[in-house]
Amino acid sequence: MCSSLPGRLRHVYWLGGGSGAGKSTVARRIAASHGFRFYATDTVRSDHDSRCASEDHPFLSQFRAMDMDERWVNRPPEVMLETFHWFRGECFGPIVEDLIDMPEQPPVIAEGFRLLPRLLQPLLAVPSHAVWLLPTPRFRRAAFASRGSLWEIASKTSNPDKALSNLLERDRLFTERLRDETRHLRLPVIDVDVALDEDQLTELVTESYRL
């Protein structure tokens, strides 16, 4: 990526982190209170899939070819982590392309688990414009119990209990990887536990952005 990208993305505030950490809720609240544009990377995943050539994204191609049991039941969580295309950074380019195409005003808050520290760090003109939310296992379980999103995936397999267990462990491993990456790159994080309510978490993120 060219050296001019950080300047062209200076208007973007990034909110990454583990699944179930409250990224979407916090980003929407900050967008509403500060007049920012809201960009959710989850909602454009299908579009980005279609824009990524298979030959350039081998892990995405492999994932597409699997059935639900092959994806979530038959492989250990460690393998699921290492081979999941989003966790490998595949199809990150379309996120950058989308954001560059947006007007610089109003500023944008972009959120999603696909915002990997190692990919974002070279794009940051202002280090305080990015923060990662790292949920504790207790918080993540509570979040998924209320939303049911992981169970919705697991229920489409032949062994929902094992699939759910695999998904939770894979996401725990992913969160620990984010912790290691952010620490190595000296990027800001916020630990998210059940003791934090939405107002408190939103305030912590707002302070981290220095808004």
Protein Blocks (a to p, Z undefined) as FASTA:
>chain_A
ZZklmmmmmmpccdeddehilmmmmmmmmmmmnopacddfklmmmmmmmmpcfklmmmlm
mmmmpcfklmmmmpcfklmmmmmmklnopaklmmmmmmmmpcfbdcdddedjklcfklmm
mmmmblklpccddddfklmmmmmmmnommmmmmmmpmblmlmmmmmmmmmmmmmmmmmmm
mmmnopacddddfklcfklmmmmmmmmnoZZ
